[in-house]
C-alpha cells in the first residue's frame, strides 16, 4: 500500500511540475508578444507623430496651403484613434495613467493647433518662423513632457520585465530539471515495481521449481533403489528375527548369551524401522483428503509428544489458533508435524521450548497469491548452519549418528503432495521455525471431519 501511495504521489508531483511549466511558458509567450507589439515603445511613436504635426503647422504657415491644414487634421484624428486603441493593453498602471493624460492633452493640442492655423490663415501675412515655431512648441510642450514621463515608465517596465523573464527562465530551468529527475524516479519506481511484482516472483518461482525438480529426480532414483534394497533386506531380517526369538527362549535369563541376543533383537527392530521408513519414502501412500481444522491437528500433536518432551525439560506449547480449516490427509500432515517437533527437540537437547501455532494469511503458493493456512513449529534450539542448509532436504543426509536422513525429505514430499510448501527460517543459537503452508479450505458443516470421528 505504501509503495502504491508513493507512486501516486510522485505521479502527482510530475503532473504539478508539468502544469507549472506550461503556465510559465504561456506567461513568457504573452510577455514576449507584448514586446513584439511595441508595448514598450509607445512614447517614441507618439513623440514622432507630434513632431510631424508640428512640421505640418510650420509648412501651412509658410505656404498657406489648405492641403497642409487638411493633412494636420487627418493625421491628428489617426493619432487620436491610435492612442485610444493602445490605451488599455499596458504593462503597468503608471503607463495607463500617463496614456490617459496624453489622450486628454492631445485633444488640447489638436484644438490649439487648429486654432493657430486658422489665425494664421486669416492674417494672410507671414510672421517670423521663430514666432510660429515657439508657439507650436508651447502647444506641444505638455504632450512632449508626458511622452518623456511615459518613456521613463516604459524603460522601468522593460527593465522589470527583463528581470522577471530572467527569473522565470531560471525557475523554468530548475523546474524542468526537477521534472526530469521526477520522471527518472517515476520510471525507476515503475521498473522496480514491475521487477518486484512480476519478474522477481517469476525468478523465485523458477528457482524453486528447479530445486523441486532436482529434488524429485533424486527422490525418484533413490526411491527406486530404496524400494529394491528394502525388499531384499526385509526377508532376511524376518528370518533372523524369528531365529533370535527362538534362541532367546532357550537361553538362561541374565546370562551373557541372553544379553547378546537381546542386543541383537533390539538392533533388528531398529533395522526393521529403517526399512519401513525406506519403503514409506520410496512408495508414499496417496493422501486421503479430509477437511480438518488446524486446531485439531496441532492439539493432537501436542497431546502425543508433550509428555515425552517433558522428560528432557522441553515445553511443547500450543497457541490458541484461529478457526481455520484445511483439506489434507490428517495422518500424513501429523506425521510431518511430529517429525518437525522431534527435530526441534533434538536441536534443543534439554531445557527449551517448542511452540505450535496456526494462522491464516495471504501468500504466494503454487506461483500465485492466495489465502493460505500456516502451521508453524518454532523451537529455541541451536539453529541450522549455512553448510547444513544447503543439503537440508537431501535424502539420506543427516547430522545425527543414528538418523536415516529421510525425515525432512518425507515431510517435504507429504506437504507437496497435498498442494502445500514446507519452508523454514533459522538463526544460529536462537532457534529455527518450520512452516507448513497449505491452501485455506472453506468449512462445510455437513461434511465429515476428523473432529466428527477419530482416525
N, C-alpha and C positions, 0 to 999 in steps of 0.2 A: 504494500500500500504506500509506504514512504517513497519507494522508488518511482512509482507512477505519479505521485504528487510532485516529486522533483522534476520529472519530465514535463508535466503540465505547467509548472511554474516557470521553467526555463523557456518553454514554448511561448508562454505569455510575455516574458521579457523580450524575446525575439520579436514578437508582434508589436509590442510597445515601441521598441527601438526602430522598427521599420516605419511605424506610423509617425514617430517624431522626425525621422529622416525625411519622409515625404512632406511633412508640414514645413520643415525648414527649407527644403528645395523650392516649394511653392512660394514661400516668402522671399527668397532670393530672386526668383524669377520675376516677381512683382516689382521688387526694388530695381532690378536692372532694366525692366521695362520702363520704369519711371525715368531713369537716366536717358534711355534711348528716346523718350518722348520729350526731351528738353525741359524736364520738370525743374532742373537746377539752373536754367539759363533764361528765364522769363524776363528778368531785368534788362539783359542785353538787347533782346528783341524790342522791348518797349522803348528803351532809350534810343535805339537806332531809328525807330519809327517816329519818335518825337523830333529828332534831328532832321529827318526827311521832311516832316511837316513844316518845321521852321524854314528850311530852304525853299519850300513852296511859297511861304508867305513873302520871303525876300524876292523871289522871282516875280511874283504878282506885283509887288511894289515897284519893281524896276520896269516891267513891261506892260502892266495894266491889262494883261491877257485874261479874259473871263475863264478860259480853259484851266488856268492855274488855280483860280478860286474853286472851280468845279472839282479839280483833282484833289485839292485840300479837303473839301467836304467828303468826297468819296473815300479817300484814304482814311480820313478821320472816322467815318462810320465803320469801315472794315476793322480798324484797330479797336474801336469800341466793342464790336462783336467778338473780336479775338480775346480781349481782356475778360469779357463776360464768360466766354467759353472756358478759359483757363483759370477761373477764379476758385473753383472748388477742388480739383484733384491736386492738392498741395501736400507737402510732407509735414509741415509744422503749422501750428495755429498762428504764429507770428507772421508767417508768409501769407496766410489767408487774410489776416487783418490788414496787412500792407496792400494787398491786392484790392481790397475794398476801398481803402483810401485812394489808391491810384485810380480806381474806377470813378470815384467822385471827383478827384482832381482833374481827370481827363475831360469830364463834362465841362468843367470851368475853362479848361484850356481851349476846347473846341469853340465854346461861346465867345471867349475873348479874342481868339484868333480870327474868327469870322467877323466880329465887330471891327477889329483892326483893319482887315481888308476892305470892309465896307467904307470905313472912314477914309482910307487912302484912295479908294475909287472915287469918292465924292469930291475930294480936294482937287484931284487931277494934276497936282504939282508934285514934282519929285522932291523928296526930302533926302537929307544925307543918309547914306546906307547905314552909318553907325547908329543913327537915331532909331530906325526901324529894327535893327539888329538888337539894340538894347531893350527895346520894347518887347520883342519876341522872346528874348532871354528871360525878362521878368515874368512873362506869361508862362514860360516852360519851367521856370525855377522850381515851383512846388512839385511838378511831375518828376523832374530830374532828381530832386532831393529824395523823393520817395523811392525812385529807382535805385539810388545808391544804398538806401537802407535795405531794400529788397535784395540787392546784390550781396550785401554783408550777411543777411539772413540765409541766402542760398549757399554761401560759402560755408557757414556754420553747419547748415543742414547737410551739405555734401560731406564735410569732414565727419559729422556724426554718422552719416550713412556708411562711409568707408570703414569707420571703426566698428560699427555694428556688423557690417559684412565680414570684416576680418574675424571678429569674434564668432560669428555664425559659422564661417568656414572652418575655424578651429574646432568649434563644438561639433560640427558635422563630421570632421575628420576623426575626432575621438569617438563619436557615435558609430561611425562606420567600422572603426577598428573594434569597438566593443561588440557590434553586431557580428562581425566576422568571428570573433572569439566565441560569442554565444552560439553561432551556427556550428562552429567546430565542436564545441562542448556538446551541443544537442546531437550532432552526428555521432560523437563518441559514445554518448549515453545510449542512443538508439542501437549503435553497433554492439555495445556491451549488453544491452537488453536482449538483442537477438541472440547473442552468444550464450547468455545465461539461460534464456527461456527455450532456445531451440538447439543450438549446437552443443553446448555443454552437456545437457541431458542425453542427447544422442550419442555423444562421445563416451559418457559414463556408461550408458546402456550397452554400447558396442563393446567397451572393455569388460563389463560384467558378463555379456553374452559370450565373449571369447573365453573368459575364465570358466563359465559354466560348461561350455562345450568341451574345453580341455579336461575339466573335472569329470564330465560324463564319459569322455573317451577313456580316461583312466579307470573309472568305475566299471565300464563295460568290460575292458580287458582283464582287470583284476577280479571282477565278479566271476567271469568265466573260469579263471584259474582257481579262485577260492571255492567255487562250487565243486570242481573236479577234485581238488585236494580234500575238501570236507568229506565227500562221499568215500574217498579212498581211505581216509583216516578213521571215519566213524565205525566202519565194520570191525577193524582190528581192535579198536577201543572197546567196543561192546564185548568182544570175546575176552579181552584182558580183564574187563570189569567183572564178568561172570566168574572167571577163574580166581580172581583175587578175593571175591566174597566167599567162594568155596574154601579157599586156602585159609582165610581168617577164622572160619568156624573150626578148622582143625588145629589151630594154634592156641597155645595157652595164653590166657589173658595176662598182660603185664610182662610177657617175655619180649626180648629184643626182636624176635622174629615177628611177633604180633604188631609191635610198634612200627617195624619196617613196612608191614602190609598195610597198616593204617595210613602211613605217609603216601604209599603208592596209590591207595584208594583215593586220597584227597587230591593228588595231582591228576589222577584220571578224571575226576569230576571237573577239575579246572579245565582240562583239555576238552572235555565234552562241552563245557560252557563256551569255550573259544570256538569250537566247531559250530555250535548253534548260532553264534554271532556272525561267523563267516557266512553261513547259509542265509541268515537274515540280510546280510549285506549283499550277497550275490543275487538272491531272488526275493526282493522285498514284496510283501503282500500288498495287493491292491487295496487302497483305502476304502472304508465303508463310511460314507458321509452321513453325518447326523448334525442337526442344528443344536448347538450346545452353548451355554453361557460361559464366558471366560471365568466367572467366579467359581463355577463348579469344578473346572479343570484345575485351577490354581489351589483351591481348597483341598481337593483330593491329593494333589502332590504334597501339600504341606502336611496333611494327616499321615501320609505314608512315610515321610522322611524326617519329620520333626524330632521324633523320639530317638531315632538313630543318630542324628547330628548332635543332639544334646550331650551325648556321651563324650564328644570332643569339645564341649563348651561352645558350640556354634548355634546361634539362634536363627531359626528359619521363620521369618515373619511374613505375614500376608497383609498388604494394604487393601482396605476395603475398595474393591474395584467398582466402576460404574456398571450399570446394567447393559452390557454389550454382548452381542451374540456372534458366533462364527459357525460356519458349516465345514466340519472337518471329521476325520476319524479320531474320536477321543482317545482310544488306546494308543494310537501311534503318536499323537501330539503329547500325551502324558509321558510316553517313553522318551521323546525328545527332551521334555522339560526335566524329567528325572536325571537324564544324562547331564544336562547343563548344571543342575543343582549339585550333583556329585562332583563334577569338575570344579565347581566353585569351592566346595568343601575341601577337596584335595589341595587347591591353591591356598586356602586359608591355613590348613593344618589343625590348629587349635585357636580358640578364643577369637571369634569373629562373628560376622552377621551376613546372612543371605536374605535379600528381600525379594518377594514376589509381588508383582503389580500388573495391572492391565489398564489400558486407556484407549480411547478412540481418537483418531486424528486424520488429517488429510495428508497423504504422502504418495510418492511415485512408486507404483508396483506394477510389474509387467509392462514397463515402458509408458505408463500414463498415470496421471494424478487421479486418486480415488480415495474414498473413505476406507480406512483400514483399522484393525484392532492390533495393538502392540502388546504382546506378552513379554514381560521383562524379568530377567533374572540377574540381580545385581549383587556381587559379592565384594568383600573387603580383603581380598587376597593379595597375592604378590604382583598381580598383573601379568601381562604376556610380553616377552621381549620381542624386539623387531625381527630377530632371526627366526623365532618360532612362528611369528605371524605370517611369514612368507609361506610356510608349509602347514598352516593350522588345519586346513580341511583336506590335506592329502591323505588318502587311505594308507593305513599301516604306519603312519608317522606318529610317534608318541615320545614324550619325555618321561614316562613312567617306567619303572623297572619291570612291572608285570602287566602293562597295558598292551592291547592289541592295536591301538591307533585307529580304531574304526568308529568310536563313539560319535565324534563330531561329523564324520562323513555320513554316517547313518542318519543322524539328526538333520543334517542339511538336506539329504535326499528325501526324508519324510516330509519336511516343510515344503520343498519344491514340488513334490508330487501333489500337494494339496493347494497349489496356487499361491504359496507364500514365499518369503525370503528370510533367511537366517543371517543376522548381522551382529556386529559386536563393536564395542568401544572399550579401550583398555588404557590404563595408566600405571606405570611401574610403581610398585609399593603402595598403591592406593586402591587397586581393585579393577574388576572387569565387569562389564554389563553386556549380556547377550540378549538380543531382542528377536522374537519370532513375530514377523509381520504377516498378517492374514487378512483377506478381504472381509469387510464388515457384512454380516448377514442380517436380513430382516427376520424377526422372530414371529412365527405363526403359532398362536396358542393352541391350534388344533393339531399341530404336528408333534409326534412323539419326540422327546428329547431325552438326553441322559439324566435329566433331573426327574423324568417321569418313571424311568426304570433303570436300575443299576446295570452296569456292564461287567 
